[in-house]
């Protein structure tokens, strides 16, 4: 989004807020990072905008406006550390160009909140292994802050009338943690603020949504279920499963809780009960049953983050009664079994003795030295970014649960298979030598064993760690996400932390040069995508341009790292820009594009050719 091109404000000051970039969206509205000029200097805020297009008619919009304003005003009473501050709310012209409020039609509702510095809970957890007591205390301290503020909101103490406030969409993406360790709830769902309020549309974050959310109901118990899912995420480093039964099983299996007595463990598991009334009324009390077991655990291995399941990619409505499948199973590369030992050749023509096999893989003792076995390739290395919760989705067809489909795996040439082929060739040569020497008497000169050795490797969605056995040269296959070298990987293989699905991974032609691995935009007005780099990369190399088949010939491209612009320029057809951008020690990478003409949606087809991250 062009920072000088889009504004919003009340009727009395329609250009009050300058919108900088879209940072998220939910069932009711879109969140924007924005600026307001105060005493000659810009101040950053967050503006949540509900456009009139979300309503079905003038009467419905009027009723929604009344409810929006009432509940936004109610949220202003929830003023304490741990809850995002609300500055104002208003109805006014939709998003427009500077001075162009009178040229646009329709109405929009807006809620202005303070901008909370820091990282969200997903990135905060990604930077911790929980192998030290200090990190475990950090996690329990953050959970204690959330439990305290949620109990306060649910008790009615946040408002003078004693009215209960419900967050309604609690997930790690809606919790910000600053440099001082203060956790703050952000992005309250406006139509979900009061207890037992039913909404017209169901929007939620899979894995953190209680069963009643499918019926449009959100109560304090809904927040408590989500809190239990967050606790599981922080303790395991994995995204929570999608059903209460699966979440209960996952929490029960946590090694940190294995020492709890049965009665106490059942109290802990009640947080994910299917029935809302069976969940604990006090989260602070629930946390007491967990804290000692977590902090006092002496074994660091109990906190080593396991390889998480791949993040779900899409959510598809299904027919009523269809059971929700279990989380997909992650399969890593398995060692190739050692080949059978062939009969010894005649002494006169025996081959040179190979190195002895390790004790772990050696067959029973034989009269000849065993054939060496190749070292198995290490399994793919996973990180918490693979467990990042997916973008919010709305089931259009209800009732019925969602079927979460894992993202398709990207191809990679397995090094194990290459070694297996080489080994099979070596065995063929040895067998030929034996046959030429007359073979084994007991087998009438024929080799004793014939075996085909195969090896496969299943790879989860997302970037894999560089394979030490892979070639240093770029992958000639050109597959998206293929490893280009020991210290390089394609950005197209990374799962998106957030985005609006306006980019596809496909082939692109930029200024007559083909790129088999590229991001290509799918929408004329604009779009964005967001990645977690995990502070693991130093450079992003790419070719930015307009795709040769584009009808429009310009667009404005913006690339930021942790809020700092790396690239913000107009790109044109036939004029590609080869860029090497420094992303050293960077965490959150955001790539967005808009039309150069702010009055219409006429962005050209943006193509980012061969986007490669390097160490």
Buried (B, 14 or more C-beta within 10 A) or exposed (E): BBBEBBBBBBEEEBBBBBBBBBBBBBBBBBBBBBBBEEEEEEEEBBBBBBBBEBBEEEEEBEEBBEBBBEBBEBBBBBEEEBBBBBBBBBBBBBBBBEEBBEEBEEBBBBBBBBBBBBBBBBBBBBEBBBBEBEBBEBBBEBBBBBBBBBBBBBBBBBBEEEEBBBBBBBBBBBBBBEEEEBBBBBBBBBBBBBBEBEBEBBBBBBBBBBBBBBEBBBBBBBBBBBBBBBBBBBBBBBBBBBBBEBBBBBBBEBBBBEEBEEEBBEBBBBBBBBEBEEBBEBBBEBBEBBBEBBBEBEEEEBBEBEBBBBBBBBBEBBEEEEEBEEBBEBBBBBBBEBBEBBBBBEEEEBBEEEEEBEEEBBEEEEEEBBBBBBEBBEBBEBBBBBBBBBBBBEBEEBEBBBBBEBBEBBEBBBBBBBBBEEBBEBBEEBBEEBBEBEBBEEEEEEBBEEEEBEBEBEBBBBBBBBBEBBBEEBBEEBBBBBBBBBBBBBBBBBBBBBBBEBBEBBBBBBBEEEBBBBBBBEBBEBBBBBBBBBBBBBBBBBBBBBBBEBEBBBBBBBBBBBEEEBBEEEBBBEBBBEBEBEBEEBBBBBBBBBBBBBEEEBBBBBBBBBBBBBE
